[in-house]
Amino acid sequence: MNALPDHDTFELGNFKLQSGRTLAKGKLAYKTYGTLNSRRDNAIVYPTFYSGKHTDNEPLIGDGLALDPQKYFIIVPNMFGNGVSSSPSNTPTPLNKAGFPNITLYDNIMAHHRLVTEKFGIERIELVCGFSMGAQQTFHWGALFPDMVARIMPWCGSAKTSRHNFVFLEGGRAALTADAAWKDGRYDAQPAKGLRAFARVYAGWGPSQAFYREEVYRKALGFETIEDYIVGAWEERFLEFDANDLMAMLWSWQNADISANPLYNGDFHKALGAIKARAIVMPSETDQYFPVADNAIEVGHMPNAELLPLPTIWGHLGGGPGRNPDDTAFINRALKQLLLVN
Amino acid sequence: MNALPDHDTFELGNFKLQSGRTLAKGKLAYKTYGTLNSRRDNAIVYPTFYSGKHTDNEPLIGDGLALDPQKYFIIVPNMFGNGVSSSPSNTPTPLNKAGFPNITLYDNIMAHHRLVTEKFGIERIELVCGFSMGAQQTFHWGALFPDMVARIMPWCGSAKTSRHNFVFLEGGRAALTADAAWKDGRYDAQPAKGLRAFARVYAGWGPSQAFYREEVYRKALGFETIEDYIVGAWEERFLEFDANDLMAMLWSWQNADISANPLYNGDFHKALGAIKARAIVMPSETDQYFPVADNAIEVGHMPNAELLPLPTIWGHLGGGPGRNPDDTAFINRALKQLLLVN
């Protein structure tokens, strides 16, 4: 049923969610790279991003790279809703499709924590890192388990989804659900027109103004025209997804907030201040929805953090693992630098 | 039939379009303010913006303002497709609805030129100015009739729609047309769900990140929540429009290019270089789709132009006439300054 044969699954059982609902037979799919050492102190947690699977994180994992499986035990947990971990598309009735519960990033991190502690007996994590919603999960790890995480490096993501980011996502959601075939999530066939509209909206946000101005889609990606690029890079990507899965992750994104939990009761500055981990926070200089300014404010409230913008015209996309050599190398160097700090 | 009683109409007859098609009984609706002097040398042309009508331009017209009807004869031509000049919603069969022809900004300016010369006998225009698509029409005036226009001030608009801007609009179009009620433009009732989706997409683009971060929608506009703002300021605005009219103007916008005509044959730099008018080009510092960078490039190819960014966190919206007192005052001062130059 699942096309990806190369991952493990941690059974969460009846997993209680922040909403009060229970995810029956919850499944956290993950993949590990490298070997946990005998002291169990070489673990790295590297969560996935929106529309990403564990395989999409792999370009930054490898011998000689910062995330080196020869040295570290790297755990990549799949985000709920991504079609590999519990998602609307793979959960039995009645929690499938539109019946799938809202899941927060807090819920995701609680599941990660169970995996890390119950399955692997890890008490201290060397590094949590991730791109985009993976960055948001990284911030969550730092705030929710401040004594457990030595270092964090979130790139192209924020500790709390900004209002503007929320509205950008709202536009995508409205586009997808304008398709009558969406049927409030109770469709039999995928709402293809809505998925295409979602992709087309996203195509304006993901790259930067300069990405289009400089014709990066043509020069670096080989798409002859903008229309080719929108169809080939955006529509085709999102048409591979289940619409309910996309909307489930979108909800998680819109509601991401490291302080939206009993530990901080909405006190965002307190939550940022509680992150003890040594941190490099890396926005893309040209990101349209996770702009530098939001991270700069966050870093200002973190006791042990450095702001290190990614110099790129690829916009948000620049942070995507392996998207382009220069940006990937920059991210890798920063990860290496951070891992050297004692 | 038309709710606005306060404008005149210039009959264009069988108006030949750039596409080769003919707009039968073409109508250019316009309003004038002030009196044309005997030398016919005190005219200002001030075209409308996307989703705007002549009345929406009025906050910058008034006694003591730069655009002073005591001194100038101000002509505000309504853009084709805006529901006042010839538009899908007001043109007889078979050119109504989806049968309406594509109209370029070049076509718009040719119609303005006929109005200005045939109706008023004006040979020299003191100033052409406008916001957004009005700015794009302003650039067109400068390039298409360089010997006729003394000054131009385009704000929050470009001489050519950038690729990124094109893609942003493509997202809005996909959202609107994902609604089955759109029926390829052959609807009887307006596609309300599609119009709402279009509005929701637009809500992410029109203001800036900082506009939302600083809660300007609440502090300055009185909307308690983001949802209130999206519904009250965006959905309600676009639900007043005919969907075909919006899509007709969107096509004009996507294809705006001062060099896409026999004068310049696509040589954009040549067209910019031909603009003799003394120019102030004013991008909003926080505009997401008409960014400063695009105007800076354009000004670099104009022989007589100054780049003067509008310092605002209102994003593109900051340029909207009367949207907020500070930005409107800044625009007014620049217009005054430009009109003083001999």
Boltz contact constraints between the chains, C-beta under 6 A:
constraints:
  - contact:
      token1: [A, 163]
      token2: [B, 212]
      max_distance: 6.0
  - contact:
      token1: [A, 163]
      token2: [B, 226]
      max_distance: 6.0
  - contact:
      token1: [A, 164]
      token2: [B, 209]
      max_distance: 6.0
  - contact:
      token1: [A, 164]
      token2: [B, 212]
      max_distance: 6.0
  - contact:
      token1: [A, 167]
      token2: [B, 203]
      max_distance: 6.0
  - contact:
      token1: [A, 167]
      token2: [B, 204]
      max_distance: 6.0
  - contact:
      token1: [A, 168]
      token2: [B, 204]
      max_distance: 6.0
  - contact:
      token1: [A, 170]
      token2: [B, 200]
      max_distance: 6.0
  - contact:
      token1: [A, 171]
      token2: [B, 200]
      max_distance: 6.0
  - contact:
      token1: [A, 171]
      token2: [B, 201]
      max_distance: 6.0
  - contact:
      token1: [A, 171]
      token2: [B, 204]
      max_distance: 6.0
  - contact:
      token1: [A, 174]
      token2: [B, 197]
      max_distance: 6.0
  - contact:
      token1: [A, 174]
      token2: [B, 200]
      max_distance: 6.0
  - contact:
      token1: [A, 175]
      token2: [B, 175]
      max_distance: 6.0
  - contact:
      token1: [A, 175]
      token2: [B, 197]
      max_distance: 6.0
  - contact:
      token1: [A, 178]
      token2: [B, 175]
      max_distance: 6.0
  - contact:
      token1: [A, 178]
      token2: [B, 178]
      max_distance: 6.0
  - contact:
      token1: [A, 178]
      token2: [B, 179]
      max_distance: 6.0
  - contact:
      token1: [A, 178]
      token2: [B, 193]
      max_distance: 6.0
  - contact:
      token1: [A, 178]
      token2: [B, 194]
      max_distance: 6.0
  - contact:
      token1: [A, 178]
      token2: [B, 197]
      max_distance: 6.0
  - contact:
      token1: [A, 179]
      token2: [B, 178]
      max_distance: 6.0
  - contact:
      token1: [A, 180]
      token2: [B, 180]
      max_distance: 6.0
  - contact:
      token1: [A, 193]
      token2: [B, 178]
      max_distance: 6.0
  - contact:
      token1: [A, 194]
      token2: [B, 178]
      max_distance: 6.0
  - contact:
      token1: [A, 197]
      token2: [B, 174]
      max_distance: 6.0
  - contact:
      token1: [A, 197]
      token2: [B, 175]
      max_distance: 6.0
  - contact:
      token1: [A, 197]
      token2: [B, 178]
      max_distance: 6.0
  - contact:
      token1: [A, 200]
      token2: [B, 170]
      max_distance: 6.0
  - contact:
      token1: [A, 200]
      token2: [B, 171]
      max_distance: 6.0
  - contact:
      token1: [A, 200]
      token2: [B, 174]
      max_distance: 6.0
  - contact:
      token1: [A, 201]
      token2: [B, 171]
      max_distance: 6.0
  - contact:
      token1: [A, 201]
      token2: [B, 201]
      max_distance: 6.0
  - contact:
      token1: [A, 203]
      token2: [B, 167]
      max_distance: 6.0
  - contact:
      token1: [A, 204]
      token2: [B, 167]
      max_distance: 6.0
  - contact:
      token1: [A, 204]
      token2: [B, 168]
      max_distance: 6.0
  - contact:
      token1: [A, 204]
      token2: [B, 171]
      max_distance: 6.0
  - contact:
      token1: [A, 209]
      token2: [B, 164]
      max_distance: 6.0
  - contact:
      token1: [A, 209]
      token2: [B, 291]
      max_distance: 6.0
  - contact:
      token1: [A, 212]
      token2: [B, 163]
      max_distance: 6.0
  - contact:
      token1: [A, 212]
      token2: [B, 164]
      max_distance: 6.0
  - contact:
      token1: [A, 226]
      token2: [B, 163]
      max_distance: 6.0
  - contact:
      token1: [A, 291]
      token2: [B, 209]
      max_distance: 6.0
